[in-house]
Amino acid sequence: MDVKIEPGWKRHLADQFDLPYFKALTDHVRADYANPAVRVYPPGPEIFAAFDASPFDNTKVVIIGQDPYHGPGQANGLCFSVAPGVQMPPSLVNIFKEVSDDTGAPFPADGDLSRWARQGVLLLNSSLTVREHQPKSHSGIGWETFTDAAVRALASERDNLVFMLWGSDAIRKGANIDRGRHLVLTSPHPSPLSAYRGFFGNHHFSKANEYLVAHGKTPIEW
């Protein structure tokens, strides 16, 4: 199957595209996008935006989310991110609070995280699509298998990456990453339901930059 995705990612995920699960997945997703009775996010051309924005060979940091925002105009293919002019969801506000407290960076004017992606931060949701107002509606249809393969490819083919895993779902997704080869940072999720249980004060952003610098890589401007 010819999937339009960044060439480096296409090379490393090529074995996935012809597997039966991936055909079943794409058939399911296409049917939902074509169904006038439902809306699906993000817009079709942005489904693989995280991969296009952070090419395989450029990726230095991986942040894993659950599934896209399910409200109108929110999802843009990058986990936790919203386009300029879109109100920041609570989890994203909490992320920026921790960035500011941890690094001293000013609170940004908008929630567009493409500026992180351009520096090599892969903003990957476990599921890449979702029905409007139905969180996790496209979980269990094959996306997790595909994004597991993406994490596995990075962990096995690259060295000295930083994985930020927030919440139990993300932590499970990174369970098999070699901690001797990469920096794996875990904490509760930035959701208002859990941020005060250990997301605030996790210092993941400064720890990531310290690790990158120690391994000869340019730090991220958070």
Secondary structure, DSSP 8 states (H G I E B T S, - for coil): ------HHHHHHHHHHHTSHHHHHHHHHHHHHHH-TT--EES-GGGTTHHHHHS-GGG--EEEEESS---STTT--SSTT---TTS---HHHHHHHHHHHHHH-----SS--THHHHTTTEEEEESSS-EETTBTTTTTTSSHHHHHHHHHHHHHHH--S-EEEEESHHHHHHTTTS-TTTSEEEEE--SSTTTGGGTTTT--HHHHHHHHHHHTT------
